[in-house]
Amino acid sequence: MSTEPPFDKDNGTTPPSRRKILTASTIALGGAGACALAAPFLESLEGPGADLRKAESDDKAAIMEVDLSDLKRGDHKQIKWKNWPVFIQYRTKDMIAALKEPALKALLRDPDSKIRQQPKDAVNDYRSINPDYAILIGICTHLGCIPNFRDVKGYAHKGGFFCPCHGSQFDNAGRVLKDMPAPYNLPVPPARFIKPTILRLGESAAEPHFSMNDIQQI
C-alpha cells in the first residue's frame, strides 16, 4: 500500500514527491531549447566528456602512434586518445609566424603558457614539440564542450578554435583570448615524433613522467 499522503483539495497541497516530479517536468520542458543549442556539450558528456576527470588509465595502454603523412599544410584532423578528442593541424607558414606576433599575444589571457596546461617541451609560442603541428586536447576548459576549428575573429591570419556552447575563442596554439568564459588554454597532451610524420601520443621526451593529471584543468 502506498504511504504517499493524499492530495488536499482544500488547500491545494501537493505531496512532495509529486511536486518534485511536476517541477522537474516543467524545468525539462522549459530547457529543451537550451539543450538543443548546447548539443556539442551534451555530446561531450556522453562521449569524451564523461571521462574528463576520471583517473588516468595505464600509461602503457595510453601510448598511441598517429600517421600524419596524409595532412597537407593547413589540413587538420581529429582523433580519439584515451577517450578524449585530439586536434592535430599541419600549420601553414603564416599560422606559425602569427603565433609569435605581439598583436596576437596581446589578445591572449596566458600567451606564455605560464599556467600548467602542457608538458615542459610545449611551453613555447607554438605550444608544441614541433612548430609545424598543433596537437591539442579538443575540450574547452570552461564546461567541457568540444570546440570547432575557426579563425580568431578580426585577426588576419588563419587558425584557431571556437567553442559553440559559450563562445570561448582560442588561437591556433590553443591559447584562450582574454575575457572569455574558458579560464585556461586548451590542454596539450604528452607527445613526441619518432619519425618526421609519425607522432607518438602519451610520451614526452622532455618530461617522461608527465601525466594529464598534472595540468590545471581539462
C-alpha positions in Angstrom: 0.0 0.0 0.0 1.3 3.4 -0.9 2.3 5.7 2.0 2.2 8.8 -0.1 -0.1 11.5 1.6 -3.3 12.3 -0.4 -3.8 15.5 -2.3 -5.5 18.1 -0.2 -8.2 19.7 -2.3 -9.0 22.3 0.3 -5.6 24.0 0.5 -4.0 22.8 -2.8 -1.2 20.9 -1.1 0.6 18.6 -3.4 2.6 15.7 -1.9 6.3 16.3 -2.0 7.1 13.5 -4.4 4.5 14.7 -6.9 5.7 18.3 -6.5 9.2 17.3 -7.4 8.0 15.4 -10.4 5.9 18.3 -11.7 8.8 20.8 -11.1 11.3 18.5 -12.8 8.9 18.2 -15.8 8.5 21.9 -16.1 12.2 22.6 -16.0 12.8 19.8 -18.5 10.3 21.3 -21.0 11.5 24.9 -20.4 15.1 23.9 -21.0 14.5 21.9 -24.1 15.5 24.7 -26.4 18.7 25.5 -24.4 19.7 21.8 -24.5 19.3 21.8 -28.3 21.6 24.8 -28.6 24.1 23.1 -26.3 24.3 19.9 -28.3 28.1 19.8 -28.5 28.2 20.0 -24.7 25.7 17.2 -24.2 27.6 15.1 -26.8 30.8 15.7 -24.9 29.2 14.5 -21.7 28.1 11.3 -23.3 31.3 10.7 -25.1 34.8 12.1 -24.2 33.4 14.5 -21.6 32.1 11.6 -19.5 35.7 10.6 -18.5 37.2 14.1 -18.2 38.0 13.9 -14.5 38.5 10.1 -14.1 41.8 8.7 -13.1 44.2 8.0 -15.9 44.4 4.6 -17.5 47.6 2.6 -17.5 50.3 4.6 -19.2 51.4 1.7 -21.5 47.8 1.3 -22.7 47.7 5.1 -23.4 50.6 5.0 -26.0 49.3 5.7 -29.5 51.0 6.2 -32.8 49.5 8.5 -35.4 50.5 8.8 -39.0 50.4 12.4 -40.2 51.6 11.8 -43.7 48.0 12.4 -45.0 48.0 16.0 -43.9 48.9 18.9 -46.2 49.7 22.4 -44.9 46.6 23.9 -43.4 44.8 20.5 -43.1 43.6 19.2 -39.7 42.1 16.0 -38.3 40.6 14.8 -35.1 41.5 11.5 -33.4 40.5 9.9 -30.2 43.1 9.3 -27.5 42.2 8.0 -24.0 38.6 8.7 -24.8 39.5 12.4 -25.5 39.3 14.2 -28.8 42.7 15.3 -30.0 43.0 18.1 -32.6 46.0 17.9 -35.0 46.7 20.6 -37.5 49.6 20.8 -40.0 50.2 24.6 -39.8 50.9 26.9 -42.7 53.9 29.1 -42.5 51.6 32.1 -41.9 50.0 30.3 -38.9 53.4 29.6 -37.4 54.6 33.2 -37.8 51.4 34.6 -36.4 51.8 32.8 -33.1 54.8 35.0 -32.2 53.3 38.3 -33.2 52.8 40.8 -30.3 49.4 41.9 -31.8 48.0 38.4 -31.3 49.7 37.8 -28.0 48.2 41.0 -26.6 44.7 39.4 -27.1 45.5 36.3 -25.0 44.9 35.5 -21.4 48.0 33.4 -20.9 50.2 34.0 -24.0 53.4 32.5 -22.5 51.7 29.3 -21.2 52.7 30.0 -17.6 49.7 28.1 -16.3 50.3 24.3 -16.3 48.3 23.1 -19.2 51.1 21.3 -21.2 54.3 19.4 -20.7 57.6 21.4 -20.4 58.5 20.8 -24.0 55.4 22.6 -25.2 56.0 25.8 -23.2 56.7 28.0 -26.2 54.9 30.2 -28.6 53.6 27.2 -30.6 52.7 25.1 -27.5 54.0 22.2 -29.5 57.1 20.0 -29.7 57.2 20.9 -33.4 56.1 24.3 -34.7 54.6 22.7 -37.8 51.9 20.9 -35.8 49.2 21.9 -33.4 48.5 19.0 -31.1 45.7 19.8 -28.6 43.1 18.1 -26.4 39.9 19.4 -28.0 38.0 20.1 -24.9 37.1 23.6 -23.8 38.3 24.4 -20.3 35.1 26.1 -19.4 32.4 23.4 -19.3 33.9 20.6 -21.4 32.4 21.3 -24.8 34.2 20.3 -28.0 35.4 23.4 -29.9 35.3 23.8 -33.7 38.2 24.9 -36.0 37.6 28.6 -36.5 39.8 31.6 -37.1 40.3 34.3 -34.5 37.7 36.9 -35.4 39.1 40.2 -36.6 42.6 38.8 -37.0 44.2 38.4 -40.4 46.0 35.1 -40.0 44.2 31.8 -40.2 43.9 29.3 -37.5 42.0 29.0 -34.2 39.3 27.2 -32.3 35.8 28.3 -31.2 33.6 26.8 -28.6 30.0 26.9 -29.8 28.5 26.4 -26.3 29.5 29.7 -24.6 31.7 31.5 -27.2 35.3 30.9 -26.0 37.9 31.6 -28.7 41.3 30.1 -28.8 44.2 30.8 -31.2 46.0 28.2 -33.3 48.1 27.2 -30.3 45.0 26.7 -28.1 45.6 29.8 -26.1 42.4 31.4 -24.9 41.6 35.0 -25.6 41.0 37.5 -22.8 37.5 38.0 -21.3 36.3 34.5 -22.4 34.4 32.1 -20.3 37.2 29.5 -20.6 39.7 30.2 -17.8 42.7 28.2 -19.3 44.4 27.4 -22.5 43.5 24.1 -24.2 45.5 21.2 -22.8 48.4 19.8 -24.7 49.0 16.0 -24.4 52.4 14.5 -24.0 53.8 13.6 -27.4 57.0 13.1 -29.4 57.9 12.4 -33.0 59.5 9.1 -33.7 59.7 9.8 -37.4 59.0 13.1 -39.4 55.3 12.2 -39.8 54.8 9.6 -37.1 53.6 11.0 -33.8 53.6 9.1 -30.6 50.9 10.3 -28.1 51.4 9.5 -24.5 55.1 10.1 -24.2 57.0 13.3 -23.5 60.8 13.2 -24.3 61.4 16.2 -22.1 59.2 15.1 -19.2 58.9 11.3 -19.2 56.7 11.2 -16.1 54.2 13.9 -17.2 50.6 12.9 -16.6 47.4 14.6 -17.7 46.6 14.7 -14.0 49.4 17.3 -13.6 47.7 20.0 -15.6 45.4 22.7 -14.1 42.2 21.7 -15.9 40.8 19.6 -18.6 
